[in-house]
Amino acid sequence: MDQEIKLREQPTKVVRRFIANHKNPVIILLLSALVGTGAGLLSTLFDICIDWIDETRHHFLSQQTGLWSDLSIGLLVCISSALLTMMGFWLVYRFAPEASGSGIPEIEGALDNVRPVRWWRVIPVKFFGGIGTIGAGLVLGREGPSVQMGGAVGRMLYDIFRLKDDEGRHTLVASGAAGGLAAAFNAPLAGIMFVIEEMRPQFRYNLVSVKAVMISAVMATIVYRSLQGQEAMITLPTYDAPPLLSLALFLLLGLIFGAFGVLFNRLVVGMMDGFERWHRHQQHRFLLLGAGLGGFFGLMLLWLPDITGEGVELIPAAAHGNYALGALAGLFAIRLITTLACFSSGAPGGVFAPMLALGTLFGTLFGLVCQQLFPSLALDAGMFAIAGMGALFAATVRAPITGILLVIELTENYDLILPLIITCLGATMMAQFLGGQPIYSQLLKRTLAKQAAEPATASPANSSTTSAN
């Protein structure tokens, strides 16, 4: 019997020994394909589970007409959302504080060898915790969890196959991050460029690492499209190129977003500090914060659904002109507050998608004003909506090329590349001129500073794994 077990284990040991000792870069490239497959599968299942919660809730509510009073339905949705959010907060506090927030600063720290990747706890906490908070209706995106889980998959395979070189660890973690973002948005080019551009201070450029990132993004996208289809994530009209005279307006929009992006980043950090001063890393206060947010957004799902969720469904509605000028301004202001509150609370979830929604709302508002001021240009507000999507991303994340590619892949509006470049470039230059820092770099520095100041013995939520969000 023992001999049979040894014979079954022998092929696995041979493979592990070969991969661990063999320095051929082909091994890393093959593993990057596995990383991309795993990251794509996790990200896609994450999407499917959140969509299932949304659809189940919608189906339930549609079946209750005339059977339940409005108060009973509201109470039920409020309690269920509070419980879902509390689950996410509890998982983060109890098992993996580094899984709070988007998790992207954690991956950047891992690439820089200043943050650990405890994949055995990050993956389940981020997966189920993110399903709870995002499914409850909080204004959070799915992309941050996908990036962190993807990077964790890269580290997991590195450990499983017992690789020894630091270069291989770095490459697989970066590949997983690219695969996670590619699957989250069905945007392989954006996934590749995000790692190469936004993570440029940490990413080690060489032919093998760049190829590995590309392979992972391709495999993750193939997995996503096999399960979810090949259509663009956001359905928008296809716009023709705007008049050349209007390009100055796109530059102006970019400059406005550049200033706003700096303010947005500072508000995020300020609200994070405010929430931490309130809950003081005490479990009951942390869970109470989660329950309060979940209950509030549960009610809003019934009364004001436009201010809940990641906001992707608002993008085509705004671009199609479904909102008047005043409604756009009000919705932008309210979603700005809810985005800041949810992302800064420590809930597991990202901020990409909410930022895209904010950019679309303000871009549409700006476009409607331009239509009234310059009727001779025959502008469509939807053009500015698309430009706004990329501009706010570029200003806050400081990755203009990624923003451009992401918007193009999401909307398939290739004729708007020139105005997108101008808007994103203007936003990035203004943010840099005002002294703003990329949001994820700020959050990583904040985490490292807190980590250095923490005592050796601390509570679970205030341990050395405190998240950068």
N, C-alpha and C positions, 0 to 999 in steps of 0.2 A: 504493500500500500504506500509506504514512504517513498519507494522507488518510483511509483507512478506519479506521485505529487512532484518529485524532483524533475521528472521528465517533462511534465506539463509546465513547470516554472522555467525550465532551461531556455526555451526560445525568448521569453520575456527578458531574462537576464542578458542574453546575447544582444538583443536589440538595445537595451539600456546601455550596455558596455560599449557597443559600437557608437551610439549617438553621443555618449559622454566623452569618449576619447577621440572621436574622429573630428578633425578640424575643417573638413570640407564645408564651404558655405552652403552647399546644396542641402545639407542637413537642416540648417536654419530656415532655408526657403521652404523645405517640405513641412517643417513644423509650423511655419507661419500660415501655411494653407490650413492646417488643423486648427490653429488659433482662430483664423478668420471664420472657419466653419462653426466652431464653438461659440464665438462671439456673436455671429449672425443668428445662430439658433436661440441663444439666450435672449438677445434683443427682440427677436421676432415673437418668441413666446411671451415675453414681457408685454409687448404690444397687444397680443391676442388676449391675454388675461385682463388687461385694463379695459379693452374694448368689450369683453364679455361682461364685466361689471356694469359698464355704462348701458349696454343693451338690455341686460337683465333688469336694471332699475327702470329704464324707460318702458320696457314691456310691462313690468309690474304696475307702474303708475297708470299706464294706459288702460289696464284692466280693472282699475279700482273706481272708475267713474260711477257715481250713484250708489256705491257700496260703503264707502268710507267717507267720513266727514273730512273737510280740508284740514282741520286741526289734527285729526288722527294721522293722516298721511304725512303732514308736515313733521309731526313728532317722530314718526317712524323713520323717515328719511334723515332727520336730524340725528337721531340716536345711532342709526347704522353708519352714517358718515363719521360721527364722533368715535365710534368703536374702531372703524377701519383706520382712522388717523392715529388713534391711541396705540393700535397695534404696531404701526410703523415707528412711532416715537419710542415705544417700549423696546422693540427689537434693537433700535440704534443704541439706546441708553444701556441696555443690559448686555448686549453681545458685541457690538461693533460701532463705537462712537465715530470711527473714521468713515463710516458709511453714511453719515449725515450729509445734507446738501447735495450738490451735484457729483462730488467725488473727483472731478477733473483735477483740482489742485493736488489731490492725493497721488494721482498718476504722474503728474509733473514732478512731485517730490520723489516718487519712486524712481523715475528716470534720472534724477539728480542724486540718487543714493542718500536722501535725507529723510525718506518716509518708507516704512515697511509696507509690504503687500501681503496681508494675511488673508489669502484667497478663500480658505476654508470657512471663514466667518463672514467675509465681505460679500461674497456672491449670494448666499441665501438671505442675508439681512437686506441687502440692496434690492434683491428681486422681490421678496415678499413685502418688505417695508415700503418700497416704491409703489407696488401694486395697491397697498393700503392707502397711502397718502394721495397719490394721483387719482386712484379710483374713487376716493371720497369727494373729489371735485376741487381740491386745492389747486392754486395757480402755479403749477410746476410742470416742467418738461420731462420727456422720457429719455432725452439724449444723454444727459449727465450720467444717470445710472447705467445706460448702455456702454458709455465710454469706460466707466470704472469697472463694470463687470467684464468688459472685453480685455482691459489691461490685466485684471485678475486671472482671466483664463490663460493669458500669456505666461504669467508667473506660475500658474498651476502646472502647465505642461513642462516648463523649465524644471520644476521640482520633481515631477513624475519621472521624467527621463534623466534626471540627475546630471544635468549639464553643469560644467565646472567654470566656464569662462563668463566673466561679467558682461562681455560684449553681447553674448547670446541672450542673457537675461534681459538686457536693455532692449535689444531688438524685438524680442517676443512681446514684452510689455507694450512697447510702442505699436507693434503690429496689432495687438488686441484692441488698443484704444482706437486705432483707425478703423478696424472692422466694426467696432461697436457703434461709432458715429455713422459709418456708411449704412449700416442696417437700420439705425434709428430713423434716418431720413430718406432711405432708398437713394443715397447720393454718394457713389463711390469716389468721385473726384474730390468732393468736399471732405470726405473722411481722410483721404490721402493728404490733402493740402493742410488740413487742420493740424496734423502731427508735424508736418514739415515746416509750417509757417508759425502757428500759435505756440507750439512746443519747441521752437527753435533754440531757446537757451538751454534746453535739456537734451534735445534729440542729437544723437551722434551721426552725423552725415557720412555715409560711405555707400558704395554700390550695393552691398548686401542689405544694409538696413533699409534703404529706399525701396529696393525690389521686394523685400519682405513686407513692408507696409502696403505696397501696391497689391501684392498677392492676397494679403489678408482682407483688404477692402473689397477686392473682387469676389473672393469666396463668400464673405459675409453678405454681399449684395445678392449673389446668386441664391443663397439660402433664403433671404428675405423674399425675393421675387418668386421663388418656388412655392412659398407658402402664402404670400399675400398678393401676388400679381405684379405686373410690370408697369402699371400706370403711374404717372407722376402723383406725388402725395397730395399736392394742392392743384385743384382744377381752376384755372384762370383763363380769361380770353388771351389770345395771342395778339400782341400789340405790334404795330409797325414802328419803325424808328421815328422818334420825335423830330420836329424841326430843329435845325442846328441852332437857331436863335434861342431856343428854349433850354439849351445846355447850361446856360448861366443860372437858370432857376434850379436845376439839379445840383449845381455846385453850392448854391445858397442853402438848399435843403441839407446837403452834407455838412456844411459848416454849423448849421443849427443842431444837427444830430451830434456833431463832435462835442459841442458844449454840453448838450444834454447827457451824453454818455459819461463825461467826467462827473457830472452831478449824480447820475444814477449809481456809479460805482461807489462814490462816497456815502450815499444814502444806504447802500447795501451794508457796508462795513459798520456804519453808525447804528443801523437797526440791529445787526448781529450783536454788537456790544450792549445795546439796550436790552435785548431779550436775555442775554446771559446775566446781566445785572439783576434782572427780575427773577429768573428761576434759580440762579446761583448753583447750577448743576445738581439741584436736589430732584430726586426722581418724581416726587408727587407734583412739584411745580412744573417740571418738564412735561409730564403726562397731562397735566391740567391745561397747559398751553396747547398741546396737540388736540385734546378733546374740544377746547374752545374753538380752535380753527376749524376742525372737522364739523362740529355742529353748525357753525355759522355758514360754511359753504354748502352744507347739506340743505339748509333752508334756502340759500341762494339758488341752488339747483332748481328749486320749484318756482321762486319768485323772480329772480334776475339771472337766468342761466348764462347770459353773455359775459358776466363778470367772473365766471367760474372756469375751471379747467385750463389747459395749456393755451387755448385760444386759436388753434389752427383753423377751426371752422369759421372764425371771424374774418380770416384773410380774404377768401373769395367773396363773402358778404360785403365787406367794406369796398373791395375793388369793383364790385358790380354796382356800387352806388346805392346800397340798401339803407344807408344811414344818412340823415341830414347833418348839416354842419354842426349844430348844437349837440346832437346825439353823439357824433364822433368825438367832440371835445370832452363831453361828460364821460363817455366810455373810456377814453384814453386816461383821464385823470383817475377814475376809479380803479381801472386795471393796473395803473402804475402803483397805487397804494397796495392793492392785493398782491401784486407780484413781489413787491419789496417785503411785505409781511410774511408771505409763505416761504420765499427763498431764504430769508434771514432767520427763520424760526429754528432751523436745524432739521427740518423734515427731509427725508431722503427724496430728492427730486432735482431736476435741472432747471435752467433758466433760459436756454436757447429759444425754445418755442414761445414762451411768454414774451421774450424780447422781439421775436419776429412779429408777433401780434401787435405789440406796442408800436413798432416801426411802421407796420401797415396802417394802423389807425391814424397816426400823425401824418404819414405820407399822403394818405387820402385827404385828410383835412387841408394839408398844404396844397394839394392839387386842386381841390375845389376853390380855394382862394385864388389860385393862379388862373383858373378858368374865368373867374369874374373880373380879375384885373387885366387879363390879356386875352380877350375873346378871339382876337385875330389869329392867334397861334393854333387854335382848334385842338387844345390839349385834352387828353383824357386823364382824369384823376387816378385811374388804375395804374398808369405808368409811374406816378409818384408813389403809389402804394408799394409797388414792387421795389422801387429804388429805396424806399424807407426801410423795407425789410433788411436789406443788406447794410444800410448805413448805420443803424443802431448797433447791429452786431459788430461792425468794423470799429465803431467808436468805443465800445465797452470791452470787447475781447482783443482789440488791436490786431485783427487779422483780416485785412481788406480782401485779399485774394480768396480766402476761404469763404468770406461773406458773399462775394460775387458768384463763385462757383455753386455755393449752396442755393442761392436764390434761383440761378439759372436751372439747376437740376430739379428744384422743387416745382418750378412754374413752367419750364420749357419755353421761356420768352428770350430766345437768342438774339432777337433784334434790339434788345434793350441793354446789350453788353456795354456800349459806349456810355450811356447815361449812368449805368450802374457803376462803372469804373470811376467816373467823375464824382458821383455822390459818395462812394466809399472812400475815395482818396481824400476828398474834402473833409469828411468826418474824421478820418485818421489824423490828418495834418492838424486840424483844429484841436483835437484831443491832446495831441503831442505838444502843441503850442501852449496849451493851458496847464501843462504839467501833469496830466492824468496818467495813471498806470493801468496796464491791463488788469481786468478784474480777477483773473485766476492767479496772476502773480501777486496781487495784493492779498488775496486770501491765503496763499501758501506762506507768504511772509508772516501773516498774522498767526497762522498755526504754529510756525516754527518759533516765533517769539513766545507764544503761550506755552509751548512744549518746553522751552528752555527755562521758563519761570516756574514751572510746576514742581511741587515737592515729589519726592520718590514715592510716597504713599498717598494715593488719591482715590477718589470714588471712581466707579466705572466710567461715568460720563465726563470725568475731568482728568482722565489718565493721560499718559503720553501719546495716546492714540487720538486725542481730541482732533476733530475734523476741521478742515479748512473750508468746508461747505463748497 
